[in-house]
Structure formats: C-alpha cells, structure tokens
Amino acid sequence: MEKTSFLYDENALLMAPLSGYTDLPYRRAARRCGCRYAFTEMVDAASLTYARKRSEGMLLRGEEESFLGLQIVGANHDFLRCAAEVANEYEFSLLDFNLGCPVPKVAKKGAGAELGRRIDEALRCFEILKQYSRFPLTAKIRILSADDPEPTLRLCRGLAELGARAITIHGRIKEVFYSGPVNFNFIRMVREALPQVQIIANGGVTGLASYSEMRRETGCGAVMLARGAMGNPWLFRELQEGEAFVPPDLDELFDVMQEHVHGMVSLYGEEGAMRIARKVVYDYIRGRGFHSNVKAAISALSTLTDFSDFLQLARNSHAESYFRQQEQFPEMDRRLRPNIG
Ligand SMILES: Cc1cc2nc3c(=O)[nH]c(=O)nc-3n(C[C@H](O)[C@H](O)[C@H](O)COP(=O)(O)O)c2cc1C
C-alpha cells in the first residue's frame, strides 16, 4: 500500500511516552534538540473521566508543539469512551492506546500489557476508542511471546483491521519489564506481514550503533526513543546528524537542564517541582564524568537556590579524564564536548 498515508515520516524519530517524565518541560528540552514527534505521559482513562482537573496538566500542549499524541491507558469500556470524548475537546495529533505497560498498578486493572495479552478484549477496547475519538488512532504494544510470533501478529493484524494508523512495538515481553535483549525478528515479521500500517520499532536505542542495528534488523525506518533520551535529549540530534553530530559542551548541558527545571517550577510550583526534578537532574548528570559528590547533592535539592548552587558545584566537579576516556572509546553514548575557552 502507498506510503503517503503513513502518519510519520519514513525515518521518523519518536519520543516515547514516559509516565512521570514526558510533561511539557521534558518535551521542550527534547524539541530543542530536534524532536518532532512526541507524546504526553500515559493518561488513565478513569482519571480523565472522574478527575479531569488532576489530569489537566498532562494534557497541556505548548504552542510550539506541531505534533503531540495523547496516550490513554485503560480497560473499562465506559471509561475509555468517556476519555475519548474528553480528549475530543482538546487538540491532539492522534490518540495512542497503551497495550504495553507492565507496571502492577496498571496490570491490576487489567490494562496495559495485561490487556494486550487478551487479544480479543484489547481489540474491543480499541474499537471503542475508534468509535468515539475524532483523532487518528495508534497503539503501543509489547511482543506477546518471546518464542512464538503468532500472538503478536494476531494482535497487530486486528489493530490494523480496525484502522490503527501506526503500531509501536516494544520488542520485549511483559515479564522482563525493560531489561534484556530486544526481539528484532518479531518486529520485522509484523512489518512484513502488515505493509499497510506503519510499524515503529522500540527498545534499547541509546546511540548511533544501537539505532543502526534496530533499523537494520527490523527493517523499520521509524524508531521510538525512551530511556536512551532520558537526560540526553541530544540523542535526537545525534541520530539525525550521524557522524556530523557535535555533542553538547558543559554550558549547553547546564543550559538545557536549567531551562527544563525552571519549566517544571513554572508548571508545578517550586516545592512540588524540585521534588520531581531530582530524577530529571540525575538523568542529565549520570554517565557524563561528574564526581560522586555531584550525584550525592541531587537528593538535597529543594529550592531553586539549591539548584543554582548545585550547577556551580557540578561545573567545578567534572573530571577532565572523562574527555580522554571518550577519545579512547569513540562509540560511547551520552558524549560531551570540552568547553572552548
Ligand atoms: C520510567 C518509564 C516510564 C514509562 N512510561 C510509559 C508510558 O507512560 N507509556 C508507554 O507506552 N510506555 C512507557 N514506558 C515504556 C517506554 O515507552 C519504552 O517502551 C521502553 O522504555 C522501552 O524502550 P527503551 O528500551 O528505549 O527504554 C516507560 C518506561 C520507563 C522506563
């Protein structure tokens, strides 16, 4: 079938929905580094139905966001219908149905990856969203078995028949959560079996080498980035520019991190923001050659003044040896460039 009906560019890089992370400030950091396609955090259909006010922050869309998908999770038919109707009052580029989340809080309600395993029921839920949503519909799934491609193929075929415009496949089973190898083979099999629907490959992309491997082994042009881009929004630029990519220096690292944290403060207020910003700051710092006292200082961040002291500390606590190590291992992910002058 013709490729013009695909939702994303052929070689699109998508930023994964990440619960507790991909709010507006997070997406802004990624946009600054070349990310075009992004999603909200996963929003629970029941919360959209009953606690719309509380979910409202998750539905925020920045003026500059030309593309934003809303991701919904749920298994109750009434809540899914209602969530689709609430979403219709906002502007999103598409509605994505989560059939891959393995966390107990979601599995307990029979939603996410748990629902994905009950293929017929998952398809009924998808159909409800399709019936009530005014947006293009997509789904994000996990492979359903590590040994047998058939269940994954059946789920994807059903979604395609119901009109899914794209399917993101995380190539790991529910039981392993986020660890271990990614099954490229099954992603490739689905892509070959369903040429009419755009398949997005997901799992384990952290740099140029893993990106090339993912594309080569699955045959997918479009790839979704998740943990590899946490604290490393430059990954978007790196994968777009390839060998020509110039990594950020410390100034740029601190600048992007600062804008991210300040954006969180505008959204959540200083106290709330600083509590949740610690994990974000940690992600920017980790694996980049900072001394251990910098990591230790993160847990004490409570105010913006603490944060500005922290930036000073980090600036003074970066190991020069990190740059030598990078020269020795040119394939290292999360690279930094020495500041000039
Ligand atoms: C902290 C965290 C939160 C996540 N939240 C979501 C979510 O809200 N919706 C979703 O579909 N997947 C979620 N995922 C899964 C990722 O989108 C992605 O499928 C997974 O991390 C595999 O990709 P990776 O190996 O590149 O990280 C989450 C993963 C992590 C680590």
The ligand as a Tripos MOL2 file, in Angstrom:
@<TRIPOS>MOLECULE
LIG
   31    33     1     0     0
SMALL
NO_CHARGES

@<TRIPOS>ATOM
      1 C1         10.1420    5.4420   33.5870 C.3       1 LIG1
      2 C2          9.4160    4.8660   32.4190 C.ar      1 LIG1
      3 C3          8.1090    5.2700   32.1630 C.ar      1 LIG1
      4 C4          7.4170    4.7410   31.0680 C.ar      1 LIG1
      5 N1          6.1620    5.1860   30.8110 N.ar      1 LIG1
      6 C5          5.4960    4.7420   29.7030 C.ar      1 LIG1
      7 C6          4.2140    5.2570   29.3570 C.ar      1 LIG1
      8 O1          3.6580    6.1170   30.0320 O.2       1 LIG1
      9 N2          3.6290    4.7630   28.2280 N.ar      1 LIG1
     10 C7          4.2320    3.8310   27.4330 C.ar      1 LIG1
     11 O2          3.6670    3.4190   26.4210 O.2       1 LIG1
     12 N3          5.4430    3.3270   27.7380 N.ar      1 LIG1
     13 C8          6.0910    3.7810   28.8400 C.ar      1 LIG1
     14 N4          7.3460    3.3120   29.1200 N.ar      1 LIG1
     15 C9          7.9900    2.3900   28.1770 C.3       1 LIG1
     16 C10         8.8020    3.1510   27.1300 C.3       1 LIG1
     17 O3          7.9910    3.9940   26.3590 O.3       1 LIG1
     18 C11         9.5670    2.1910   26.1950 C.3       1 LIG1
     19 O4          8.6280    1.3920   25.5290 O.3       1 LIG1
     20 C12        10.5370    1.2870   26.9530 C.3       1 LIG1
     21 O5         11.2820    2.0270   27.8950 O.3       1 LIG1
     22 C13        11.4810    0.5520   26.0010 C.3       1 LIG1
     23 O6         12.3080    1.4350   25.2950 O.3       1 LIG1
     24 P1         13.8360    1.6850   25.7290 P.3       1 LIG1
     25 O7         14.4830    0.3390   25.8760 O.co2     1 LIG1
     26 O8         14.3990    2.5030   24.5980 O.co2     1 LIG1
     27 O9         13.8090    2.4210   27.0350 O.co2     1 LIG1
     28 C14         8.0330    3.7920   30.2260 C.ar      1 LIG1
     29 C15         9.3500    3.3850   30.5060 C.ar      1 LIG1
     30 C16        10.0280    3.9060   31.5750 C.ar      1 LIG1
     31 C17        11.4430    3.4510   31.8400 C.3       1 LIG1
@<TRIPOS>BOND
     1     1     2 1
     2     2     3 ar
     3     2    30 ar
     4     3     4 ar
     5     4     5 ar
     6     4    28 ar
     7     5     6 ar
     8     6     7 ar
     9     6    13 1
    10     7     8 2
    11     7     9 ar
    12     9    10 ar
    13    10    11 2
    14    10    12 ar
    15    12    13 ar
    16    13    14 ar
    17    14    15 1
    18    14    28 ar
    19    15    16 1
    20    16    17 1
    21    16    18 1
    22    18    19 1
    23    18    20 1
    24    20    21 1
    25    20    22 1
    26    22    23 1
    27    23    24 1
    28    24    25 2
    29    24    26 1
    30    24    27 1
    31    28    29 ar
    32    29    30 ar
    33    30    31 1
@<TRIPOS>SUBSTRUCTURE
     1 LIG1         1 GROUP 0 **** ****
